[in-house]
Amino acid sequence: MHSRIDRINELIKKNLAEIIQEEAEIPSGVFVTVTRVDTSRDLRYARVFLSVYPEKNFGKTIEMLEKKLYVLQGLLNKKLHMRPLPRIEFMADRTEAEADKIERILKKL
């Protein structure tokens, strides 16, 4: 059974992934994935973990998303029917990049 916070995390993850895909103007050939969301117990903040492929575009992509944060937040707020509305903060999820790095090292051995 999922807790309320788990359901909210999934709701934010799903909706924000759609919003980023539709509204963020991500450059061609760059893929952004919302990998996980951690919402605070008081529902005031939501850390949104993002993965960017190719990894070399991570910095520019996060910078662009940060510039559009208020637009993205506004669109998310319209989709969420809850109070308070969590304020989103983008975080790096480098799990995939680290796994890829380890895989390349193992292949060299």
Z-matrix of the N, CA and C atoms (Angstrom, degrees):
N
C 1 1.452
C 2 1.530 1 109.55
N 3 1.306 2 115.92 1 132.02
C 4 1.462 3 121.21 2 -178.40
C 5 1.518 4 111.31 3 -86.70
N 6 1.300 5 114.47 4 142.15
C 7 1.459 6 119.55 5 175.76
C 8 1.529 7 108.86 6 -78.90
N 9 1.303 8 115.58 7 169.06
C 10 1.462 9 121.33 8 179.86
C 11 1.530 10 110.10 9 -60.53
N 12 1.326 11 116.79 10 -43.21
C 13 1.467 12 120.59 11 -179.96
C 14 1.531 13 110.54 12 -61.52
N 15 1.335 14 117.85 13 -40.76
C 16 1.467 15 121.10 14 178.42
C 17 1.531 16 110.44 15 -60.98
N 18 1.322 17 116.65 16 -42.87
C 19 1.473 18 120.69 17 179.32
C 20 1.525 19 110.86 18 -65.33
N 21 1.322 20 117.25 19 -40.19
C 22 1.462 21 121.39 20 178.55
C 23 1.529 22 110.11 21 -65.98
N 24 1.331 23 116.98 22 -42.23
C 25 1.465 24 120.82 23 177.32
C 26 1.528 25 111.16 24 -57.59
N 27 1.314 26 116.47 25 -46.24
C 28 1.464 27 120.81 26 179.58
C 29 1.529 28 111.39 27 -65.31
N 30 1.320 29 117.23 28 -39.93
C 31 1.462 30 122.18 29 179.00
C 32 1.534 31 110.36 30 -62.66
N 33 1.314 32 117.01 31 -46.09
C 34 1.466 33 121.28 32 178.88
C 35 1.524 34 109.76 33 -64.87
N 36 1.326 35 116.75 34 -44.70
C 37 1.468 36 121.26 35 -179.63
C 38 1.524 37 111.07 36 -57.35
N 39 1.308 38 116.70 37 -49.75
C 40 1.460 39 122.34 38 -178.28
C 41 1.525 40 111.21 39 -62.85
N 42 1.328 41 116.54 40 -50.81
C 43 1.458 42 120.39 41 -176.53
C 44 1.522 43 112.35 42 -67.59
N 45 1.311 44 117.52 43 -41.74
C 46 1.458 45 120.16 44 -178.44
C 47 1.533 46 111.12 45 -69.05
N 48 1.321 47 117.29 46 -35.74
C 49 1.473 48 120.38 47 176.29
C 50 1.528 49 109.76 48 -60.09
N 51 1.322 50 117.49 49 -43.70
C 52 1.465 51 121.85 50 178.23
C 53 1.528 52 110.71 51 -64.25
N 54 1.321 53 116.86 52 -44.05
C 55 1.466 54 121.32 53 -178.92
C 56 1.524 55 110.46 54 -62.89
N 57 1.331 56 117.30 55 -45.79
C 58 1.465 57 120.60 56 179.88
C 59 1.521 58 110.35 57 -61.08
N 60 1.321 59 116.13 58 -43.56
C 61 1.457 60 120.57 59 -179.00
C 62 1.533 61 111.18 60 -62.77
N 63 1.332 62 117.49 61 -40.01
C 64 1.463 63 121.88 62 -175.57
C 65 1.524 64 113.44 63 -85.40
N 66 1.323 65 117.89 64 -34.89
C 67 1.458 66 120.38 65 -167.81
C 68 1.524 67 116.42 66 -113.72
N 69 1.308 68 119.53 67 -15.71
C 70 1.455 69 120.79 68 -167.58
C 71 1.525 70 115.26 69 -84.01
N 72 1.326 71 118.51 70 -8.92
C 73 1.463 72 121.16 71 179.88
C 74 1.534 73 112.00 72 54.98
N 75 1.316 74 114.40 73 51.53
C 76 1.466 75 121.35 74 177.77
C 77 1.532 76 107.84 75 -69.88
N 78 1.341 77 118.14 76 134.22
C 79 1.474 78 120.34 77 -179.98
C 80 1.528 79 111.81 78 -58.69
N 81 1.303 80 115.20 79 150.99
C 82 1.456 81 121.80 80 178.31
C 83 1.524 82 110.22 81 -58.33
N 84 1.314 83 116.59 82 137.70
C 85 1.461 84 121.44 83 178.60
C 86 1.515 85 114.47 84 84.42
N 87 1.330 86 117.07 85 0.57
C 88 1.466 87 121.45 86 177.87
C 89 1.529 88 107.15 87 -110.30
N 90 1.308 89 115.48 88 132.17
C 91 1.465 90 120.81 89 -179.04
C 92 1.520 91 109.76 90 -117.37
N 93 1.334 92 115.43 91 127.93
C 94 1.462 93 121.63 92 179.14
C 95 1.516 94 107.35 93 -113.68
N 96 1.319 95 116.12 94 129.50
C 97 1.458 96 121.54 95 178.72
C 98 1.514 97 109.19 96 -123.37
N 99 1.327 98 115.43 97 130.87
C 100 1.470 99 120.27 98 171.43
C 101 1.518 100 104.81 99 -83.88
N 102 1.336 101 116.14 100 108.41
C 103 1.459 102 119.88 101 -173.34
C 104 1.523 103 112.70 102 -87.16
N 105 1.340 104 115.86 103 -32.63
C 106 1.461 105 118.16 104 -179.51
C 107 1.520 106 109.20 105 -166.53
N 108 1.318 107 115.39 106 157.65
C 109 1.464 108 122.36 107 177.12
C 110 1.522 109 107.69 108 -131.05
N 111 1.325 110 115.93 109 133.32
C 112 1.468 111 121.85 110 175.03
C 113 1.527 112 107.58 111 -119.36
N 114 1.318 113 115.87 112 107.91
C 115 1.459 114 121.31 113 179.67
C 116 1.521 115 108.95 114 -95.38
N 117 1.337 116 115.64 115 138.46
C 118 1.467 117 119.86 116 179.32
C 119 1.528 118 109.81 117 -67.08
N 120 1.310 119 115.84 118 154.92
C 121 1.474 120 120.99 119 -178.07
C 122 1.535 121 112.38 120 -58.66
N 123 1.355 122 116.14 121 -32.88
C 124 1.472 123 118.75 122 179.98
C 125 1.533 124 112.23 123 -85.02
N 126 1.326 125 117.26 124 3.10
C 127 1.469 126 125.11 125 176.83
C 128 1.523 127 113.69 126 64.97
N 129 1.309 128 117.93 127 18.43
C 130 1.466 129 120.45 128 -178.52
C 131 1.530 130 112.42 129 -86.85
N 132 1.329 131 117.18 130 -27.89
C 133 1.462 132 121.26 131 -176.54
C 134 1.517 133 111.12 132 -133.28
N 135 1.326 134 115.19 133 147.51
C 136 1.461 135 121.27 134 175.62
C 137 1.525 136 108.36 135 -134.87
N 138 1.315 137 116.07 136 116.79
C 139 1.462 138 120.63 137 174.10
C 140 1.517 139 107.47 138 -84.51
N 141 1.329 140 115.14 139 122.60
C 142 1.456 141 121.67 140 -177.98
C 143 1.526 142 107.82 141 -108.37
N 144 1.334 143 116.05 142 114.47
C 145 1.451 144 121.53 143 -178.22
C 146 1.525 145 109.43 144 -90.87
N 147 1.342 146 114.80 145 127.17
C 148 1.455 147 121.15 146 -176.36
C 149 1.517 148 111.11 147 -118.87
N 150 1.319 149 114.75 148 144.52
C 151 1.453 150 122.89 149 172.46
C 152 1.528 151 106.72 150 -117.21
N 153 1.328 152 116.73 151 135.75
C 154 1.464 153 121.50 152 -179.26
C 155 1.515 154 108.65 153 -123.02
N 156 1.324 155 115.67 154 132.41
C 157 1.468 156 121.46 155 176.59
C 158 1.517 157 108.15 156 -126.71
N 159 1.298 158 120.83 157 131.97
C 160 1.450 159 126.92 158 -3.35
C 161 1.528 160 111.73 159 -70.98
N 162 1.305 161 115.27 160 149.74
C 163 1.463 162 123.59 161 -174.59
C 164 1.531 163 112.40 162 -56.34
N 165 1.325 164 117.38 163 -32.43
C 166 1.475 165 120.28 164 -177.92
C 167 1.533 166 112.21 165 -62.24
N 168 1.319 167 117.83 166 -20.15
C 169 1.467 168 121.83 167 -179.67
C 170 1.521 169 112.59 168 -92.00
N 171 1.324 170 117.19 169 5.04
C 172 1.463 171 120.55 170 -174.25
C 173 1.527 172 112.32 171 -58.58
N 174 1.313 173 117.15 172 -52.30
C 175 1.463 174 121.65 173 -176.14
C 176 1.515 175 113.03 174 -57.46
N 177 1.337 176 116.34 175 -49.87
C 178 1.470 177 120.99 176 -179.51
C 179 1.523 178 111.32 177 -64.29
N 180 1.318 179 116.75 178 -39.25
C 181 1.465 180 120.78 179 -177.95
C 182 1.522 181 110.72 180 -67.32
N 183 1.320 182 117.38 181 -45.67
C 184 1.468 183 120.61 182 178.95
C 185 1.530 184 109.97 183 -63.80
N 186 1.309 185 116.60 184 -40.62
C 187 1.471 186 120.77 185 178.57
C 188 1.531 187 110.49 186 -59.73
N 189 1.335 188 116.33 187 -44.05
C 190 1.466 189 121.26 188 178.92
C 191 1.533 190 110.71 189 -64.26
N 192 1.332 191 117.13 190 -41.76
C 193 1.471 192 120.39 191 178.85
C 194 1.527 193 110.80 192 -66.26
N 195 1.320 194 117.07 193 -37.88
C 196 1.470 195 120.74 194 178.02
C 197 1.533 196 110.80 195 -62.41
N 198 1.332 197 116.45 196 -39.01
C 199 1.467 198 120.53 197 178.63
C 200 1.532 199 111.38 198 -64.65
N 201 1.334 200 116.58 199 -31.76
C 202 1.458 201 121.48 200 -179.41
C 203 1.540 202 112.03 201 -97.18
N 204 1.319 203 116.50 202 12.36
C 205 1.461 204 120.81 203 -173.95
C 206 1.524 205 112.52 204 -54.60
N 207 1.320 206 117.90 205 -45.23
C 208 1.462 207 119.94 206 -176.87
C 209 1.525 208 112.30 207 -66.92
N 210 1.331 209 116.49 208 -36.02
C 211 1.466 210 120.35 209 176.28
C 212 1.530 211 109.62 210 -66.58
N 213 1.340 212 116.14 211 -47.50
C 214 1.466 213 120.75 212 179.97
C 215 1.529 214 110.72 213 -62.40
N 216 1.344 215 116.06 214 -42.22
C 217 1.471 216 120.92 215 178.63
C 218 1.527 217 110.22 216 -61.31
N 219 1.329 218 116.85 217 -44.02
C 220 1.466 219 121.22 218 179.64
C 221 1.518 220 112.52 219 -61.54
N 222 1.331 221 116.40 220 -43.43
C 223 1.465 222 120.34 221 178.75
C 224 1.527 223 110.92 222 -65.72
N 225 1.333 224 116.65 223 -39.51
C 226 1.462 225 120.12 224 177.28
C 227 1.522 226 110.62 225 -64.37
N 228 1.323 227 116.66 226 -43.87
C 229 1.466 228 120.47 227 -179.56
C 230 1.522 229 112.06 228 -58.40
N 231 1.347 230 116.79 229 -35.81
C 232 1.463 231 120.49 230 178.92
C 233 1.530 232 111.85 231 -66.79
N 234 1.332 233 116.30 232 -30.18
C 235 1.467 234 120.38 233 -178.89
C 236 1.528 235 113.05 234 -84.25
N 237 1.328 236 116.65 235 -26.36
C 238 1.462 237 120.22 236 -178.68
C 239 1.525 238 109.51 237 -87.99
N 240 1.288 239 115.68 238 130.47
C 241 1.466 240 120.41 239 178.72
C 242 1.521 241 107.83 240 -108.41
N 243 1.335 242 114.25 241 73.54
C 244 1.458 243 118.90 242 -176.68
C 245 1.521 244 109.93 243 -156.63
N 246 1.293 245 114.54 244 161.49
C 247 1.465 246 122.08 245 174.10
C 248 1.507 247 107.91 246 -137.17
N 249 1.313 248 120.74 247 139.31
C 250 1.455 249 125.27 248 -8.17
C 251 1.518 250 110.82 249 -71.80
N 252 1.326 251 115.86 250 162.87
C 253 1.460 252 121.01 251 176.56
C 254 1.528 253 108.15 252 -90.52
N 255 1.331 254 117.57 253 120.26
C 256 1.469 255 119.71 254 -178.04
C 257 1.527 256 111.88 255 -64.45
N 258 1.319 257 116.21 256 138.00
C 259 1.462 258 122.12 257 175.69
C 260 1.527 259 107.21 258 -84.64
N 261 1.332 260 116.29 259 125.51
C 262 1.457 261 119.60 260 -176.56
C 263 1.529 262 112.05 261 -85.56
N 264 1.326 263 113.25 262 147.58
C 265 1.463 264 122.42 263 177.09
C 266 1.524 265 106.17 264 -137.78
N 267 1.331 266 116.59 265 126.15
C 268 1.453 267 120.78 266 -178.98
C 269 1.521 268 111.06 267 -82.36
N 270 1.322 269 115.64 268 137.10
C 271 1.460 270 123.22 269 179.34
C 272 1.533 271 108.20 270 -131.14
N 273 1.307 272 115.72 271 154.40
C 274 1.467 273 121.01 272 178.72
C 275 1.513 274 110.48 273 -82.86
N 276 1.318 275 116.47 274 133.17
C 277 1.454 276 121.45 275 169.40
C 278 1.520 277 105.92 276 -114.89
N 279 1.294 278 115.80 277 99.31
C 280 1.461 279 120.64 278 -176.07
C 281 1.527 280 112.08 279 -99.27
N 282 1.298 281 117.77 280 19.10
C 283 1.458 282 122.50 281 -179.50
C 284 1.523 283 110.75 282 -56.53
N 285 1.329 284 116.51 283 -47.92
C 286 1.458 285 121.16 284 -178.15
C 287 1.524 286 111.20 285 -63.90
N 288 1.316 287 117.29 286 -42.94
C 289 1.465 288 121.26 287 179.89
C 290 1.528 289 110.46 288 -64.55
N 291 1.327 290 116.77 289 -40.84
C 292 1.463 291 120.50 290 178.92
C 293 1.527 292 110.68 291 -66.02
N 294 1.321 293 116.92 292 -40.74
C 295 1.466 294 120.76 293 178.68
C 296 1.530 295 110.24 294 -63.56
N 297 1.329 296 116.27 295 -41.00
C 298 1.457 297 121.32 296 178.64
C 299 1.531 298 110.52 297 -63.09
N 300 1.320 299 116.47 298 -42.23
C 301 1.469 300 122.38 299 179.27
C 302 1.535 301 110.34 300 -62.27
N 303 1.315 302 117.08 301 -45.37
C 304 1.462 303 121.81 302 179.14
C 305 1.534 304 110.67 303 -63.71
N 306 1.322 305 115.54 304 -40.58
C 307 1.470 306 120.06 305 179.37
C 308 1.535 307 111.16 306 -61.98
N 309 1.340 308 116.27 307 -41.94
C 310 1.476 309 120.37 308 178.53
C 311 1.537 310 110.42 309 -64.61
N 312 1.318 311 117.69 310 -39.76
C 313 1.466 312 121.48 311 178.66
C 314 1.534 313 110.08 312 -63.77
N 315 1.324 314 116.19 313 -44.37
C 316 1.465 315 120.12 314 179.78
C 317 1.520 316 112.09 315 -63.62
N 318 1.328 317 117.35 316 -36.44
C 319 1.478 318 120.83 317 179.13
C 320 1.527 319 110.78 318 -65.88
N 321 1.340 320 116.57 319 -32.65
C 322 1.466 321 120.33 320 179.34
C 323 1.521 322 111.37 321 -69.35
N 324 1.334 323 116.81 322 -26.88
C 325 1.477 324 120.68 323 -178.80
C 326 1.491 325 108.11 324 -77.39
